[in-house]
Amino acid sequence: MDTMEKTILHTNATVKAPIEKVWDCWTSPEHITKWNFADPSWHCPEASNDLKPGGRFSSTMAAKDGSMSFEFYGIYTEVIPQKFIAYEMGDGRKASIGFSQIKEETEMHVAFEAEDQNSLELQQNGWQAIHNNFKNYVETL
């Protein structure tokens, strides 16, 4: 039995858009492919999303030069529309995303279990970069 305590990392974004728009852009594959990458040299050519408990999501993350790609996927464990999403990633780590509307903005808070192959700083910065891309995408849409 694994008694090691998991390291939980957090990212936040405040998006200048109503929660309905933020939710749609976060969960719709046609939008996910436009923002789901941490660096401009990467892109997300494919995404699928079955947004319900037990439903599977998947995003292909790929270097634009074709040198590398991987699939980020998981299974939803909880979905409360426009409020909360929890899921288990393909490697067994857990993550959650909370959404809340504050006046004209939507606040998003992501918590995720760190993996042990990359530094905590690299993981934190990578996930935050993706959420910054998301914020920029939604606000210019």
N, C-alpha and C positions, 0 to 999 in steps of 0.2 A: 504494500500500500504506500502511495506517495504522500509523505507527511510534509514535504517542502511547501512552504507558503508561496503562493503565486505573487509576482510583482504586478501591480495594477498601474497602468499609465493612463493619463487623461489628456484629452484635447478639447478645446472649446472654439466655437465660432458664433458670432452674432451677425446674422444675415438681415440686411435691410429689405425684407420682403415678408408678406403674410405667410402664416404657417401652411396654408393650403398649397401655395406655390413651392415652398421649401420641401414639403413632404413629397409632392409630385416629382420634383427634380431629384430628390434623394432616392426615390423608389422606382422610377420608370426607366427601363433599359435604354430608351432612346435618349434620355438625358445622362444617365450614368456614363455612357461611352464618351461624353463630352468633357467630363471633369475628373474622372477616376484614375489619376496618376500623380506621382509625387514630384516629377521632374519634367521639364519641357521636352527632353529627349525621349520620353516615353509616351505611350498612348494606351487607350483601352478600346481595342477594335471590336470586342464582343461583350455583351452582358445579357444575363437572363435573371428573372426574379419572380418567384412564386411566393408572394408576400402573405404568408399565413403560418401559424404554428405548424411545424413539420414540413413546411415548404423549403425548397432549396433555392439559393442564389448563387450566381457565378459571374465573375468578371475576368476577362483575359487582360493581363497587364503585359505590355510588350515594348521593347526598345524599338524606336522608329527605324533604326538601321537594320533590324531583323536579327541582331546578334543574340537576343535572349528574350524569353517570355515565360510567364507562369500563370496558372489559374488560381485566383483567390475565390474560395467558395465556402459555403457553410449551410447550416440548417437553422431556420428560425425556431426559437423556443417560446417567444412571446411577441405579440404584435398588438399594440393599442393604437389605432389610427390617429395620426397627427399628435401623438404623445410619447410613445415609447416603442423601441424595438430591442429585443435581445436575441442573440444567436450564438451558436457554437461553430467555430471555424473548422475546416477540414482536418486540422491537426489537433483538435480537441480543446483549444483555448476558447475562452468565452469573451464576449463583448456586448456592450449595450449602448444605446443612443437615446437620450432624452430630448424632447422638443418642447419648447414653451414660447408662447407668444407674449411679448411685452410691448405694448403699444404698437408701433409700426414695424417692429423687428421680431425676428424669431431667434431664440437662443438655442444652441445645440450643445449638448455635453456628451462626449464619448468617453467610455471607460473600456479598456481592453487589457487582457492578460498578456504580458510580455512573453516573447519566445526567448530561447537561450542561444541563438546563433548570431545575433547582431547586438551591438551595444544598446543599452536603454536609450541613450541620447539619439542614436540613429533611428530607432523605432519611433520615439516620440516625435522627432523632427519629420520623419517620413509621413506619419499619420497626420500631423498638423499641416504639412504641405498639401496633402490631398484635401483636407478640409478647407484650407485657404483657396485652393482651386475651385472647390464647390461654391464657396461664398462669392468669389469673383464671377463665376459662371452665372449663378442665379441673379446677382445684382446687375448684370449687363444683359440679361435675357429680355 
